[in-house]
Amino acid sequence: MTWLLSAGILFAFAAIAFVIYRWGNIRCIGVTPVRTFTFIAILFTSGLDVGLIMFPLTEFAGYANVAASPEYGFTNPLAIEFGFWAFLIWGFYFLTCFYFCVIEPRVKFFDIPLVKFINNIVIIGTCAFTAYLLLSNLPWYLPELGDGETIVGSFYLIVFMVIAAAVYSSTSIRYVRILSLASTWLFLGLIAMMWASAFLSADSSVGEFFTTFAMLGDYFGNIQHFVLPINDYHEFYLFWWFAWSIMIGQFTSRFVGGMKTYQVLLAMMVFPSIPIAIWFTVLYYYSANGLDTSGFYNLAMVIVGITFVINSLDSLVRLYTDNLNLTIERLGKLKYVSFNLVLLCSLTLLFQLDFLQIQWVGAIALGLIFSCFGYIMMTQLQTVRAIERSPKENKIDFTKIELAN
């Protein structure tokens, strides 16, 4: 499937360039606009999951082992980790956010019944994969509850409670702002705590932080290497990003609060990349210097990771239940919570059994993207050409989020 992924990446970047050229100065207004900081918080915490917290410490050594993986030899492990998670690939989210904010209300491709069904399969599958990532990483971060390798009953219980909390929070959109801001501040607090512990100790200095941080410059000097898949593992990451891209664009497009298109692009590529860069720098310093994170720090990372999972699942559950009309108003709260809880727990177990792969989900998402482009070219080209603004019915009213159910 490498050819499909490569074609999708090149198409996405070409489409971003066209969007900025054609509609770069129009104001993007969603159906439930929020202020810029809240929008960035929603984007950051909805667009990332537990992998941001839990993957790096398990990956740096692999990126440093150039003998086993010579394809990583063009730069350092910190730059590679950053390239897999930040900056350039957030352009995928921008493209889908702009599409659902400005174009989709006119062309309504995702209202076609078959497309809607397939899109929601992608959303549900990615929800389950997010929960599976938490489950699969808990043994490494909480070895006190097991042997450090095996998934035990306590981990299943933790994931069950996380899914339950996310499903319940999805019953009201008012929780979005609370969850997003809380997740953001908890993450920033985690960074500050671990930074202070590492760089203000007797054996370290603030200067060492900046020396380590400067290693990220290699990413920008070698950015061309991150456009197409470096190897199978990078391919896994890129499929994962595409699996998220449509639904995150669909969700975040609701909250754009009047920024111009080019400002949305900058906001989505730059602002999330800054805390990611600082976080990875701190973790890389821990890894490179053999600093111990067991105990309290691992527990703190798990807590923040759990808030990320709840926030992400909340957003995605709300999205697919709205799309499929499986709302509380139709089902009632008890049936709504029970149905989604059973569905996501079942699919999480299927990922655990290796029955499902996120690469398949990402490939389906790419199929939807190419199909949407073909649909526009064949049936909606004149409609899209005539677009000069966000939908007229979308007004800047920051009180809507408070009044929403």
KAVENMO-V95887 format. One record per backbone hydrogen bond with DSSP energy under -1.0 kcal/mol. NH is the residue of the N-H (numbers start at 1). CO is the residue of the C=O. If there is no record, write none. Layout:
NH_CO, NH_CO
This chain:
5_1, 6_2, 7_3, 8_4, 9_5, 10_6, 11_7, 12_8, 13_9, 14_10, 15_11, 16_12, 17_13, 18_14, 19_15, 20_16, 21_17, 22_18, 23_19, 24_20, 26_23, 28_259, 30_256, 32_254, 34_255, 39_35, 40_36, 41_37, 42_38, 43_39, 44_40, 45_41, 46_42, 47_43, 52_49, 54_50, 55_51, 58_55, 59_56, 60_56, 63_59, 64_60, 65_61, 66_64, 69_65, 72_69, 73_70, 75_72, 80_76, 81_77, 82_78, 83_79, 84_80, 86_82, 89_86, 90_87, 91_88, 92_89, 94_90, 95_91, 96_92, 97_93, 98_94, 99_95, 100_96, 101_97, 102_98, 103_99, 104_99, 106_103, 107_103, 108_104, 112_109, 116_112, 117_113, 118_114, 119_115, 120_116, 121_117, 122_118, 123_119, 124_120, 125_121, 126_122, 127_123, 128_124, 129_125, 130_126, 131_127, 132_128, 133_129, 134_130, 135_131, 136_132, 137_133, 138_134, 141_137, 142_138, 145_142, 146_143, 156_152, 157_153, 158_154, 159_155, 160_156, 161_157, 162_158, 163_159, 164_160, 165_161, 166_162, 167_163, 168_164, 169_165, 170_166, 171_168, 172_169, 175_172, 176_173, 179_175, 180_176, 181_177, 182_178, 183_179, 184_180, 185_181, 186_182, 187_183, 188_184, 189_185, 190_186, 191_187, 192_188, 193_189, 194_190, 195_191, 196_192, 197_193, 198_194, 199_195, 200_196, 204_201, 210_206, 211_207, 212_208, 213_209, 214_210, 215_212, 216_213, 217_214, 218_215, 219_216, 221_217, 222_218, 225_222, 226_223, 235_231, 236_232, 237_233, 238_234, 239_235, 240_236, 241_237, 242_238, 243_239, 244_240, 245_241, 248_244, 249_245, 250_246, 251_247, 252_248, 253_249, 254_251, 255_252, 258_28, 261_26, 262_24, 264_260, 265_261, 266_262, 267_263, 268_264, 269_265, 270_266, 274_270, 276_272, 277_273, 278_274, 279_275, 280_276, 281_277, 282_278, 283_279, 284_280, 285_281, 286_282, 287_283, 288_284, 289_285, 290_287, 291_286, 298_293, 299_295, 300_296, 301_297, 302_298, 303_299, 304_300, 305_301, 306_302, 307_303, 308_304, 309_305, 310_306, 311_307, 312_308, 313_309, 314_310, 315_311, 316_312, 317_313, 318_314, 319_315, 320_316, 321_317, 322_318, 323_319, 324_320, 326_321, 331_327, 332_328, 336_332, 337_333, 338_334, 339_335, 340_336, 341_337, 342_338, 343_339, 344_340, 345_341, 346_342, 347_343, 348_344, 349_345, 350_346, 351_347, 352_348, 353_349, 354_351, 355_350, 361_357, 362_358, 363_359, 364_360, 365_361, 366_362, 367_363, 368_364, 369_365, 370_366, 371_367, 372_368, 373_369, 374_370, 375_371, 376_372, 377_373, 378_374, 379_375, 380_376, 384_380, 385_381, 386_382, 387_384, 394_391, 397_395, 400_397, 403_399, 404_400
